Amino acid sequence: NAGVTQTPKFQVLKTGQSMTLQCAQDMNHNSMYWYRQDPGMGLRLIYYSASEGTTDKGEVPNGYNVSRLNKREFSLRLESAAPSQTSVYFCASSGTGVMSNEQFFGPGTRLTVL
Amino acid sequence: DQQVKQNSPSLSVQEGRISILNCDYTNSMFDYFLWYKKYPAEGPTFLISISSIKDKNEDGRFTVFLNKSAKHLSLHIVPSQPGDSAVYFCAASAWNQGGSEKLVFGKGTKLTVNP
């Protein structure tokens, strides 16, 4: 039981390049999330998926797209990377139908855009 | 507009003493509150939570207090241990009909427990 896994762990891009961050969970959770963490800014929600086949914007969606490939996988795509997207990206998942709201986080992807 | 505020970026305490981390919120629709702990180079991990129908929840050395009238919650760690040194995030959620409970996070408080 690996929980939430993310690939890659580190990535360096040049401005304008594209890439996809991968996330998978093996807890049979319906909801999945993408956050970014910047120094002094806490965790900010980029996109989330309440269930397979649905996605919605979070607080900072500009410059990103997502795909909920199936119940297990939720990917985040940067079509044209910008230095402002240098950050640590976390994927998370949670069950539904309960008020606990506990989200389980992956280890993160550290992205640098030059 | 910060809906969840952690006004102390850092806190330093001695081993064995009490650590008190504070969190304020502005959205009265929040009905569930969580604390997460984060070590460097790792993802956040859930620590403890509290529903808005309660004013206290305890789990071992960790206790969370909720004061709804003041829109304030606090995390108490007693006794503090060096392994508690981490960044602590306060988070809040409001049930939405979409079925996914989005969390709003504070900016975090870095706790250092000195031996």
gemmi code that builds the backbone of each chain (N, CA, C; Angstrom):
import gemmi

chains = {
    "A": [
        ("ASN", (0.849, -1.201, 0.000), (0.000, 0.000, 0.000), (0.879, 1.243, 0.000)),
        ("ALA", (1.083, 1.868, -1.189), (2.015, 2.976, -1.310), (1.387, 4.310, -0.950)),
        ("GLY", (0.066, 4.391, -0.856), (-0.580, 5.669, -0.559), (-0.658, 6.507, -1.822)),
        ("VAL", (-0.089, 7.718, -1.757), (-0.083, 8.636, -2.891), (1.353, 8.728, -3.420)),
        ("THR", (1.523, 8.455, -4.690), (2.844, 8.531, -5.304), (2.857, 9.615, -6.375)),
        ("GLN", (4.010, 10.275, -6.510), (4.170, 11.343, -7.484), (5.463, 11.131, -8.257)),
        ("THR", (5.397, 11.420, -9.549), (6.610, 11.404, -10.373), (6.583, 12.613, -11.303)),
        ("PRO", (7.757, 13.221, -11.572), (9.053, 12.913, -10.971), (9.192, 13.576, -9.601)),
        ("LYS", (10.265, 13.336, -8.919), (10.547, 14.015, -7.644), (11.145, 15.388, -7.877)),
        ("PHE", (11.949, 15.529, -8.909), (12.590, 16.793, -9.248), (12.497, 16.999, -10.756)),
        ("GLN", (12.425, 18.258, -11.172), (12.408, 18.568, -12.596), (12.888, 19.994, -12.797)),
        ("VAL", (13.725, 20.178, -13.816), (14.148, 21.514, -14.215), (13.685, 21.723, -15.655)),
        ("LEU", (12.989, 22.816, -15.882), (12.492, 23.145, -17.209), (13.016, 24.500, -17.637)),
        ("LYS", (13.025, 24.705, -18.946), (13.284, 26.035, -19.468), (11.945, 26.706, -19.740)),
        ("THR", (11.944, 28.019, -19.675), (10.722, 28.769, -19.964), (10.153, 28.336, -21.316)),
        ("GLY", (8.847, 28.056, -21.339), (8.179, 27.658, -22.563), (8.054, 26.156, -22.774)),
        ("GLN", (8.837, 25.383, -22.041), (8.723, 23.942, -22.162), (7.455, 23.452, -21.475)),
        ("SER", (7.038, 22.262, -21.858), (5.853, 21.666, -21.245), (6.242, 20.396, -20.504)),
        ("MET", (5.409, 20.042, -19.536), (5.617, 18.776, -18.845), (4.350, 18.373, -18.094)),
        ("THR", (4.285, 17.110, -17.759), (3.150, 16.579, -17.008), (3.650, 15.952, -15.723)),
        ("LEU", (3.038, 16.353, -14.615), (3.311, 15.751, -13.323), (2.275, 14.653, -13.094)),
        ("GLN", (2.781, 13.494, -12.692), (1.904, 12.340, -12.526), (1.616, 12.096, -11.049)),
        ("CYS", (0.416, 11.638, -10.777), (0.009, 11.304, -9.411), (-0.884, 10.079, -9.456)),
        ("ALA", (-0.675, 9.181, -8.512), (-1.519, 7.990, -8.414), (-1.743, 7.658, -6.947)),
        ("GLN", (-2.958, 7.139, -6.649), (-3.257, 6.717, -5.272), (-3.880, 5.325, -5.308)),
        ("ASP", (-3.567, 4.563, -4.271), (-4.065, 3.183, -4.210), (-5.009, 2.976, -3.030)),
        ("MET", (-5.660, 4.042, -2.587), (-6.550, 3.963, -1.430), (-8.025, 3.956, -1.834)),
        ("ASN", (-8.272, 3.840, -3.130), (-9.641, 3.820, -3.647), (-10.403, 5.105, -3.304)),
        ("HIS", (-9.669, 6.219, -3.238), (-10.301, 7.495, -2.938), (-10.980, 8.075, -4.171)),
        ("ASN", (-12.078, 8.739, -3.959), (-12.772, 9.377, -5.081), (-12.188, 10.742, -5.432)),
        ("SER", (-11.741, 11.494, -4.419), (-11.311, 12.878, -4.646), (-9.797, 12.992, -4.696)),
        ("MET", (-9.333, 13.812, -5.627), (-7.894, 14.054, -5.741), (-7.644, 15.535, -5.967)),
        ("TYR", (-6.463, 15.995, -5.578), (-6.156, 17.418, -5.543), (-4.717, 17.673, -5.996)),
        ("TRP", (-4.502, 18.866, -6.549), (-3.149, 19.337, -6.807), (-2.960, 20.673, -6.095)),
        ("TYR", (-1.856, 20.771, -5.324), (-1.495, 21.986, -4.622), (-0.099, 22.428, -5.060)),
        ("ARG", (0.166, 23.706, -4.847), (1.529, 24.180, -4.922), (1.890, 24.847, -3.611)),
        ("GLN", (3.165, 24.676, -3.227), (3.635, 25.318, -2.008), (4.801, 26.223, -2.342)),
        ("ASP", (4.649, 27.493, -2.009), (5.694, 28.476, -2.210), (6.108, 29.029, -0.854)),
        ("PRO", (7.353, 29.470, -0.733), (7.835, 29.974, 0.560), (6.914, 31.063, 1.110)),
        ("GLY", (6.489, 30.898, 2.352), (5.649, 31.890, 3.003), (4.216, 31.946, 2.503)),
        ("MET", (3.832, 30.996, 1.633), (2.485, 31.071, 1.050), (1.599, 29.910, 1.450)),
        ("GLY", (2.111, 28.954, 2.176), (1.284, 27.805, 2.513), (1.001, 26.945, 1.294)),
        ("LEU", (-0.078, 26.190, 1.378), (-0.488, 25.305, 0.288), (-1.677, 25.938, -0.426)),
        ("ARG", (-1.567, 26.077, -1.731), (-2.651, 26.663, -2.494), (-3.166, 25.654, -3.504)),
        ("LEU", (-4.490, 25.529, -3.568), (-5.127, 24.543, -4.417), (-5.113, 24.997, -5.869)),
        ("ILE", (-4.630, 24.136, -6.749), (-4.577, 24.462, -8.176), (-5.833, 23.937, -8.880)),
        ("TYR", (-6.042, 22.651, -8.789), (-7.217, 21.974, -9.349), (-7.585, 20.822, -8.430)),
        ("TYR", (-8.829, 20.397, -8.529), (-9.231, 19.211, -7.821), (-10.236, 18.420, -8.655)),
        ("SER", (-10.397, 17.163, -8.257), (-11.332, 16.272, -8.940), (-12.148, 15.559, -7.876)),
        ("ALA", (-13.432, 15.874, -7.828), (-14.294, 15.281, -6.801), (-14.547, 13.805, -7.064)),
        ("SER", (-14.513, 13.430, -8.329), (-14.735, 12.036, -8.670), (-14.200, 11.806, -10.076)),
        ("GLU", (-14.096, 10.558, -10.452), (-13.614, 10.223, -11.786), (-14.487, 10.900, -12.836)),
        ("GLY", (-13.839, 11.601, -13.759), (-14.577, 12.258, -14.825), (-14.917, 13.706, -14.573)),
        ("THR", (-14.607, 14.210, -13.374), (-14.885, 15.619, -13.075), (-13.632, 16.323, -12.591)),
        ("THR", (-13.469, 17.574, -13.004), (-12.369, 18.401, -12.499), (-12.889, 19.823, -12.311)),
        ("ASP", (-12.293, 20.522, -11.346), (-12.686, 21.898, -11.083), (-11.484, 22.727, -10.702)),
        ("LYS", (-11.586, 24.026, -10.986), (-10.491, 24.933, -10.656), (-10.439, 25.202, -9.164)),
        ("GLY", (-9.216, 25.384, -8.697), (-9.017, 25.800, -7.327), (-8.675, 27.276, -7.275)),
        ("GLU", (-7.796, 27.628, -6.355), (-7.455, 29.031, -6.123), (-6.529, 29.600, -7.188)),
        ("VAL", (-5.587, 28.784, -7.708), (-4.559, 29.289, -8.640), (-4.454, 28.401, -9.874)),
        ("PRO", (-5.480, 28.343, -10.734), (-5.470, 27.399, -11.859), (-4.746, 27.887, -13.120)),
        ("ASN", (-4.477, 29.196, -13.204), (-3.945, 29.727, -14.459), (-2.590, 29.120, -14.815)),
        ("GLY", (-2.463, 28.666, -16.059), (-1.213, 28.095, -16.537), (-1.141, 26.585, -16.396)),
        ("TYR", (-2.217, 26.002, -15.864), (-2.237, 24.556, -15.620), (-3.475, 23.912, -16.248)),
        ("ASN", (-3.323, 22.640, -16.575), (-4.460, 21.810, -16.948), (-4.330, 20.480, -16.217)),
        ("VAL", (-5.455, 19.810, -16.037), (-5.444, 18.531, -15.337), (-6.239, 17.494, -16.119)),
        ("SER", (-5.929, 16.243, -15.810), (-6.675, 15.120, -16.380), (-6.876, 14.085, -15.292)),
        ("ARG", (-8.148, 13.717, -15.087), (-8.415, 12.588, -14.174), (-8.537, 11.365, -15.071)),
        ("LEU", (-7.454, 10.665, -15.192), (-7.342, 9.584, -16.162), (-8.244, 8.402, -15.795)),
        ("ASN", (-8.328, 8.130, -14.535), (-9.184, 7.070, -13.999), (-9.284, 7.347, -12.499)),
        ("LYS", (-9.840, 6.430, -11.750), (-10.020, 6.702, -10.330), (-8.686, 6.855, -9.613)),
        ("ARG", (-7.662, 6.175, -10.060), (-6.364, 6.164, -9.389), (-5.480, 7.354, -9.743)),
        ("GLU", (-5.594, 7.857, -10.968), (-4.586, 8.772, -11.474), (-5.121, 10.170, -11.795)),
        ("PHE", (-4.322, 11.166, -11.425), (-4.700, 12.571, -11.640), (-3.437, 13.306, -12.031)),
        ("SER", (-3.366, 13.791, -13.275), (-2.139, 14.414, -13.746), (-2.305, 15.920, -13.873)),
        ("LEU", (-1.194, 16.619, -13.736), (-1.155, 18.080, -13.837), (-0.212, 18.448, -14.968)),
        ("ARG", (-0.679, 19.255, -15.905), (0.131, 19.608, -17.060), (0.420, 21.096, -17.098)),
        ("LEU", (1.675, 21.405, -17.354), (2.102, 22.775, -17.624), (2.371, 22.854, -19.119)),
        ("GLU", (1.572, 23.611, -19.835), (1.702, 23.658, -21.304), (2.891, 24.509, -21.735)),
        ("SER", (3.127, 25.604, -21.051), (4.219, 26.503, -21.391), (4.761, 27.076, -20.080)),
        ("ALA", (5.772, 26.402, -19.548), (6.238, 26.729, -18.208), (6.799, 28.149, -18.115)),
        ("ALA", (6.544, 28.772, -16.966), (7.037, 30.121, -16.678), (7.792, 30.096, -15.352)),
        ("PRO", (8.752, 31.013, -15.164), (9.495, 31.036, -13.893), (8.591, 31.143, -12.667)),
        ("SER", (7.430, 31.781, -12.817), (6.492, 31.919, -11.691), (5.913, 30.566, -11.256)),
        ("GLN", (6.100, 29.552, -12.076), (5.603, 28.217, -11.727), (6.657, 27.374, -11.007)),
        ("THR", (7.792, 27.980, -10.729), (8.779, 27.321, -9.869), (8.163, 27.147, -8.489)),
        ("SER", (8.087, 25.909, -8.033), (7.381, 25.629, -6.800), (7.544, 24.156, -6.436)),
        ("VAL", (6.990, 23.794, -5.306), (6.867, 22.381, -4.948), (5.398, 22.006, -5.110)),
        ("TYR", (5.157, 20.960, -5.857), (3.799, 20.543, -6.174), (3.441, 19.273, -5.401)),
        ("PHE", (2.290, 19.325, -4.741), (1.806, 18.178, -3.982), (0.475, 17.710, -4.541)),
        ("CYS", (0.379, 16.408, -4.660), (-0.880, 15.764, -4.996), (-1.456, 15.175, -3.719)),
        ("ALA", (-2.774, 15.164, -3.601), (-3.419, 14.597, -2.413), (-4.703, 13.884, -2.830)),
        ("SER", (-5.177, 13.024, -1.957), (-6.443, 12.343, -2.222), (-7.239, 12.229, -0.930)),
        ("SER", (-8.531, 12.046, -1.066), (-9.378, 11.869, 0.112), (-10.603, 11.043, -0.256)),
        ("GLY", (-11.196, 10.430, 0.795), (-12.434, 9.712, 0.600), (-13.579, 10.699, 0.491)),
        ("THR", (-14.774, 10.223, 0.278), (-15.928, 11.111, 0.148), (-17.032, 10.654, 1.078)),
        ("GLY", (-17.998, 11.531, 1.256), (-19.174, 11.170, 2.033), (-18.970, 11.262, 3.528)),
        ("VAL", (-17.795, 11.726, 3.955), (-17.550, 11.870, 5.385), (-17.125, 13.301, 5.640)),
        ("MET", (-17.278, 13.736, 6.832), (-16.920, 15.120, 7.154), (-15.485, 15.257, 7.609)),
        ("SER", (-14.746, 14.156, 7.640), (-13.408, 14.225, 8.210), (-12.461, 15.050, 7.349)),
        ("ASN", (-12.629, 14.993, 6.052), (-11.810, 15.797, 5.147), (-10.329, 15.510, 5.190)),
        ("GLU", (-9.928, 14.421, 5.804), (-8.509, 14.140, 5.852), (-7.993, 13.844, 4.464)),
        ("GLN", (-7.018, 14.610, 4.043), (-6.376, 14.393, 2.757), (-5.013, 13.774, 2.980)),
        ("PHE", (-4.671, 12.829, 2.107), (-3.397, 12.148, 2.158), (-2.520, 12.699, 1.046)),
        ("PHE", (-1.320, 13.116, 1.411), (-0.453, 13.799, 0.467), (0.666, 12.904, -0.047)),
        ("GLY", (1.072, 13.160, -1.288), (2.260, 12.538, -1.827), (3.502, 13.273, -1.359)),
        ("PRO", (4.681, 12.781, -1.766), (5.942, 13.368, -1.299), (6.328, 14.662, -1.991)),
        ("GLY", (5.652, 15.001, -3.084), (5.930, 16.270, -3.745), (6.850, 16.158, -4.949)),
        ("THR", (6.703, 17.126, -5.853), (7.599, 17.293, -6.998), (8.170, 18.697, -6.925)),
        ("ARG", (9.495, 18.774, -6.893), (10.139, 20.089, -6.840), (10.469, 20.514, -8.259)),
        ("LEU", (9.805, 21.574, -8.732), (9.952, 22.037, -10.111), (10.649, 23.386, -10.147)),
        ("THR", (11.664, 23.478, -10.982), (12.350, 24.749, -11.217), (12.220, 25.107, -12.686)),
        ("VAL", (11.761, 26.332, -12.944), (11.644, 26.817, -14.318), (12.638, 27.956, -14.511)),
        ("LEU", (13.561, 27.754, -15.438), (14.623, 28.748, -15.654), (14.236, 29.741, -16.750)),
    ],
    "B": [
        ("ASP", (-7.327, 37.590, -0.057), (-8.063, 37.554, 1.205), (-7.804, 36.221, 1.887)),
        ("GLN", (-7.021, 36.263, 2.959), (-6.680, 35.040, 3.659), (-7.814, 34.595, 4.546)),
        ("GLN", (-8.355, 33.442, 4.278), (-9.453, 32.946, 5.093), (-8.940, 32.205, 6.329)),
        ("VAL", (-7.730, 31.679, 6.242), (-7.123, 30.959, 7.369), (-5.764, 31.596, 7.629)),
        ("LYS", (-5.580, 32.075, 8.849), (-4.375, 32.826, 9.158), (-3.592, 32.193, 10.295)),
        ("GLN", (-2.319, 32.021, 10.065), (-1.402, 31.620, 11.119), (-0.405, 32.766, 11.245)),
        ("ASN", (-0.599, 33.572, 12.264), (0.132, 34.823, 12.344), (1.559, 34.691, 12.846)),
        ("SER", (1.897, 33.530, 13.394), (3.270, 33.332, 13.862), (4.010, 32.446, 12.872)),
        ("PRO", (4.961, 33.004, 12.136), (5.703, 32.175, 11.176), (6.584, 31.136, 11.863)),
        ("SER", (6.992, 31.423, 13.101), (7.876, 30.485, 13.774), (7.630, 30.512, 15.278)),
        ("LEU", (8.026, 29.404, 15.911), (7.878, 29.261, 17.357), (8.996, 28.357, 17.850)),
        ("SER", (9.625, 28.767, 18.939), (10.706, 27.970, 19.504), (10.392, 27.657, 20.959)),
        ("VAL", (10.466, 26.373, 21.353), (10.178, 25.980, 22.738), (11.232, 24.973, 23.203)),
        ("GLN", (11.291, 24.821, 24.506), (12.221, 23.865, 25.078), (11.557, 22.480, 25.171)),
        ("GLU", (12.347, 21.475, 24.995), (11.861, 20.107, 25.149), (11.180, 19.944, 26.506)),
        ("GLY", (10.031, 19.270, 26.487), (9.287, 19.028, 27.720), (8.244, 20.083, 28.031)),
        ("ARG", (8.389, 21.260, 27.406), (7.423, 22.329, 27.654), (6.240, 22.197, 26.702)),
        ("ILE", (5.267, 23.076, 26.878), (4.097, 23.077, 26.012), (4.352, 23.944, 24.786)),
        ("SER", (3.918, 23.450, 23.626), (3.911, 24.250, 22.400), (2.461, 24.602, 22.094)),
        ("ILE", (2.223, 25.875, 21.799), (0.872, 26.316, 21.450), (0.945, 27.010, 20.100)),
        ("LEU", (0.265, 26.430, 19.120), (0.218, 27.005, 17.785), (-1.185, 27.524, 17.541)),
        ("ASN", (-1.267, 28.724, 17.021), (-2.562, 29.386, 16.866), (-2.984, 29.549, 15.418)),
        ("CYS", (-4.291, 29.637, 15.237), (-4.865, 29.752, 13.897), (-6.167, 30.527, 14.000)),
        ("ASP", (-6.373, 31.479, 13.122), (-7.617, 32.236, 13.065), (-8.252, 32.068, 11.691)),
        ("TYR", (-9.562, 32.122, 11.642), (-10.242, 32.006, 10.348), (-11.328, 33.054, 10.243)),
        ("THR", (-11.705, 33.362, 9.011), (-12.680, 34.421, 8.793), (-14.003, 33.901, 8.240)),
        ("ASN", (-14.000, 32.743, 7.616), (-15.198, 32.227, 6.966), (-16.051, 31.454, 7.963)),
        ("SER", (-17.223, 31.973, 8.283), (-18.091, 31.323, 9.265), (-18.718, 30.029, 8.728)),
        ("MET", (-18.539, 29.745, 7.438), (-19.073, 28.513, 6.869), (-18.154, 27.317, 7.112)),
        ("PHE", (-16.951, 27.566, 7.556), (-16.046, 26.457, 7.853), (-16.638, 25.612, 8.970)),
        ("ASP", (-16.643, 24.289, 8.766), (-17.222, 23.433, 9.787), (-16.300, 22.287, 10.192)),
        ("TYR", (-15.119, 22.269, 9.638), (-14.178, 21.231, 10.025), (-12.770, 21.797, 9.923)),
        ("PHE", (-11.950, 21.473, 10.912), (-10.627, 22.061, 10.996), (-9.599, 20.956, 11.228)),
        ("LEU", (-8.459, 21.115, 10.573), (-7.427, 20.085, 10.652), (-6.067, 20.728, 10.880)),
        ("TRP", (-5.197, 19.963, 11.469), (-3.792, 20.341, 11.577), (-2.955, 19.293, 10.846)),
        ("TYR", (-2.023, 19.805, 10.049), (-1.093, 18.952, 9.331), (0.316, 19.309, 9.783)),
        ("LYS", (1.168, 18.309, 9.730), (2.571, 18.460, 10.094), (3.403, 18.160, 8.862)),
        ("LYS", (4.437, 18.975, 8.632), (5.250, 18.757, 7.456), (6.743, 18.837, 7.798)),
        ("TYR", (7.435, 17.761, 7.479), (8.885, 17.750, 7.576), (9.475, 18.179, 6.231)),
        ("PRO", (10.703, 18.701, 6.236), (11.343, 19.090, 4.972), (11.397, 17.930, 3.988)),
        ("ALA", (11.154, 18.234, 2.727), (11.249, 17.267, 1.620), (10.232, 16.128, 1.726)),
        ("GLU", (9.200, 16.334, 2.522), (8.123, 15.344, 2.599), (6.788, 16.031, 2.381)),
        ("GLY", (5.752, 15.239, 2.091), (4.420, 15.800, 2.006), (3.830, 16.005, 3.390)),
        ("PRO", (2.845, 16.880, 3.502), (2.175, 17.071, 4.802), (1.488, 15.784, 5.245)),
        ("THR", (1.453, 15.582, 6.550), (0.739, 14.435, 7.109), (-0.293, 14.925, 8.114)),
        ("PHE", (-1.434, 14.294, 8.095), (-2.528, 14.655, 8.984), (-2.148, 14.404, 10.437)),
        ("LEU", (-2.509, 15.346, 11.296), (-2.166, 15.230, 12.705), (-3.412, 15.042, 13.567)),
        ("ILE", (-4.328, 15.993, 13.488), (-5.509, 15.955, 14.327), (-6.554, 16.878, 13.723)),
        ("SER", (-7.821, 16.617, 14.017), (-8.880, 17.455, 13.469), (-9.948, 17.703, 14.519)),
        ("ILE", (-10.844, 18.626, 14.203), (-11.952, 18.910, 15.095), (-13.148, 19.390, 14.284)),
        ("SER", (-14.311, 18.906, 14.639), (-15.546, 19.355, 14.016), (-16.042, 20.610, 14.714)),
        ("SER", (-16.797, 21.406, 14.007), (-17.299, 22.651, 14.590), (-18.319, 22.422, 15.707)),
        ("ILE", (-18.795, 21.191, 15.857), (-19.748, 20.913, 16.933), (-19.038, 20.622, 18.254)),
        ("LYS", (-17.716, 20.548, 18.210), (-16.933, 20.299, 19.410), (-16.066, 21.504, 19.730)),
        ("ASP", (-15.560, 21.549, 20.962), (-14.634, 22.617, 21.296), (-13.252, 22.086, 21.684)),
        ("LYS", (-13.121, 20.767, 21.718), (-11.839, 20.182, 22.096), (-11.744, 18.780, 21.516)),
        ("ASN", (-10.555, 18.436, 21.050), (-10.286, 17.067, 20.634), (-8.854, 16.731, 21.023)),
        ("GLU", (-8.684, 15.571, 21.633), (-7.394, 15.202, 22.179), (-6.920, 13.881, 21.580)),
        ("ASP", (-5.628, 13.815, 21.278), (-5.048, 12.577, 20.760), (-3.616, 12.494, 21.278)),
        ("GLY", (-3.465, 11.780, 22.362), (-2.139, 11.640, 22.956), (-1.603, 12.975, 23.431)),
        ("ARG", (-0.451, 13.361, 22.925), (0.163, 14.627, 23.337), (-0.443, 15.840, 22.639)),
        ("PHE", (-1.312, 15.610, 21.694), (-1.855, 16.689, 20.871), (-3.320, 16.963, 21.224)),
        ("THR", (-3.622, 18.247, 21.439), (-4.984, 18.669, 21.717), (-5.287, 19.879, 20.866)),
        ("VAL", (-6.448, 19.854, 20.229), (-6.884, 21.023, 19.467), (-8.098, 21.616, 20.167)),
        ("PHE", (-8.081, 22.925, 20.319), (-9.172, 23.673, 20.926), (-9.796, 24.567, 19.866)),
        ("LEU", (-11.127, 24.631, 19.881), (-11.842, 25.480, 18.932), (-12.720, 26.467, 19.674)),
        ("ASN", (-12.573, 27.730, 19.361), (-13.419, 28.796, 19.907), (-14.159, 29.417, 18.735)),
        ("LYS", (-15.371, 28.937, 18.513), (-16.125, 29.371, 17.340), (-16.485, 30.838, 17.393)),
        ("SER", (-16.817, 31.338, 18.561), (-17.223, 32.746, 18.649), (-16.068, 33.668, 18.277)),
        ("ALA", (-14.858, 33.239, 18.585), (-13.673, 34.037, 18.257), (-13.075, 33.640, 16.917)),
        ("LYS", (-13.615, 32.613, 16.287), (-13.069, 32.067, 15.046), (-11.572, 31.785, 15.212)),
        ("HIS", (-11.279, 31.027, 16.243), (-9.892, 30.774, 16.622), (-9.729, 29.320, 17.034)),
        ("LEU", (-8.647, 28.713, 16.577), (-8.300, 27.401, 17.093), (-6.824, 27.351, 17.429)),
        ("SER", (-6.500, 26.416, 18.298), (-5.111, 26.282, 18.709), (-4.759, 24.811, 18.846)),
        ("LEU", (-3.499, 24.527, 18.625), (-2.952, 23.177, 18.783), (-1.969, 23.215, 19.945)),
        ("HIS", (-2.205, 22.342, 20.928), (-1.312, 22.239, 22.070), (-0.555, 20.921, 21.982)),
        ("ILE", (0.741, 20.998, 22.174), (1.579, 19.802, 22.182), (2.254, 19.740, 23.550)),
        ("VAL", (1.914, 18.682, 24.304), (2.457, 18.545, 25.650), (2.821, 17.087, 25.923)),
        ("PRO", (4.038, 16.763, 26.341), (5.190, 17.659, 26.307), (5.804, 17.703, 24.911)),
        ("SER", (6.438, 18.793, 24.591), (7.070, 18.917, 23.271), (8.346, 18.079, 23.222)),
        ("GLN", (8.585, 17.514, 22.051), (9.768, 16.677, 21.842), (10.531, 17.185, 20.616)),
        ("PRO", (11.830, 16.959, 20.563), (12.601, 17.440, 19.399), (12.054, 16.922, 18.068)),
        ("GLY", (11.486, 15.721, 18.049), (10.902, 15.173, 16.831), (9.650, 15.900, 16.370)),
        ("ASP", (9.128, 16.775, 17.223), (7.965, 17.584, 16.833), (8.380, 18.776, 15.974)),
        ("SER", (9.662, 19.025, 15.866), (10.139, 20.145, 15.062), (9.742, 19.939, 13.605)),
        ("ALA", (8.913, 20.845, 13.087), (8.344, 20.713, 11.747), (7.558, 21.987, 11.462)),
        ("VAL", (7.011, 22.063, 10.270), (6.066, 23.140, 9.957), (4.659, 22.595, 10.160)),
        ("TYR", (3.841, 23.357, 10.871), (2.469, 22.953, 11.153), (1.510, 23.849, 10.377)),
        ("PHE", (0.630, 23.199, 9.627), (-0.372, 23.923, 8.853), (-1.752, 23.723, 9.469)),
        ("CYS", (-2.453, 24.805, 9.607), (-3.852, 24.775, 9.981), (-4.660, 24.754, 8.684)),
        ("ALA", (-5.746, 23.990, 8.648), (-6.584, 23.932, 7.454), (-8.046, 23.898, 7.865)),
        ("ALA", (-8.902, 24.398, 6.998), (-10.333, 24.442, 7.289), (-11.115, 24.060, 6.049)),
        ("SER", (-12.300, 23.547, 6.269), (-13.141, 23.176, 5.136), (-14.599, 23.489, 5.422)),
        ("ALA", (-15.339, 23.664, 4.320), (-16.780, 23.853, 4.385), (-17.402, 22.847, 3.444)),
        ("TRP", (-18.347, 22.102, 3.932), (-18.968, 21.071, 3.113), (-19.578, 21.700, 1.873)),
        ("ASN", (-19.294, 21.116, 0.719), (-19.936, 21.619, -0.492), (-20.614, 20.463, -1.202)),
        ("GLN", (-21.630, 20.768, -1.962), (-22.467, 19.730, -2.546), (-21.778, 18.985, -3.674)),
        ("GLY", (-20.628, 19.478, -4.088), (-19.881, 18.789, -5.134), (-19.308, 17.470, -4.681)),
        ("GLY", (-19.324, 17.238, -3.384), (-18.826, 15.962, -2.867), (-17.359, 15.963, -2.570)),
        ("SER", (-16.691, 17.047, -2.818), (-15.261, 17.110, -2.509), (-15.054, 18.250, -1.528)),
        ("GLU", (-14.460, 17.922, -0.396), (-14.313, 18.941, 0.615), (-12.965, 19.630, 0.459)),
        ("LYS", (-12.986, 20.785, -0.168), (-11.746, 21.499, -0.370), (-11.227, 22.039, 0.957)),
        ("LEU", (-9.926, 21.983, 1.101), (-9.283, 22.528, 2.281), (-8.655, 23.870, 1.952)),
        ("VAL", (-8.755, 24.801, 2.893), (-8.059, 26.073, 2.797), (-6.986, 26.064, 3.874)),
        ("PHE", (-5.750, 26.268, 3.467), (-4.617, 26.164, 4.381), (-4.110, 27.528, 4.822)),
        ("GLY", (-3.613, 27.569, 6.051), (-2.845, 28.722, 6.496), (-1.438, 28.639, 5.941)),
        ("LYS", (-0.623, 29.657, 6.250), (0.726, 29.698, 5.692), (1.727, 28.851, 6.466)),
        ("GLY", (1.320, 28.385, 7.625), (2.190, 27.495, 8.379), (2.963, 28.197, 9.476)),
        ("THR", (3.289, 27.431, 10.518), (4.146, 27.888, 11.610), (5.260, 26.871, 11.776)),
        ("LYS", (6.491, 27.349, 11.726), (7.625, 26.462, 11.897), (7.940, 26.322, 13.385)),
        ("LEU", (7.765, 25.122, 13.903), (8.039, 24.837, 15.308), (9.421, 24.231, 15.460)),
        ("THR", (10.193, 24.789, 16.364), (11.499, 24.226, 16.709), (11.485, 23.868, 18.182)),
        ("VAL", (11.735, 22.610, 18.484), (11.810, 22.158, 19.869), (13.273, 21.898, 20.199)),
        ("ASN", (13.785, 22.677, 21.121), (15.207, 22.601, 21.478), (15.444, 21.600, 22.605)),
        ("PRO", (16.464, 20.742, 22.432), (16.756, 19.745, 23.482), (17.217, 20.414, 24.774)),
    ],
}
model = gemmi.Model(1)
for chain_id, residues in chains.items():
    chain = gemmi.Chain(chain_id)
    for i, (resn, *xyz) in enumerate(residues, 1):
        res = gemmi.Residue()
        res.name, res.seqid = resn, gemmi.SeqId(i, " ")
        for name, pos in zip(("N", "CA", "C"), xyz):
            atom = gemmi.Atom()
            atom.name, atom.element = name, gemmi.Element(name[0])
            atom.pos, atom.b_iso = gemmi.Position(*pos), 0.0
            res.add_atom(atom)
        chain.add_residue(res)
    model.add_chain(chain)
structure = gemmi.Structure()
structure.add_model(model)
structure.setup_entities()
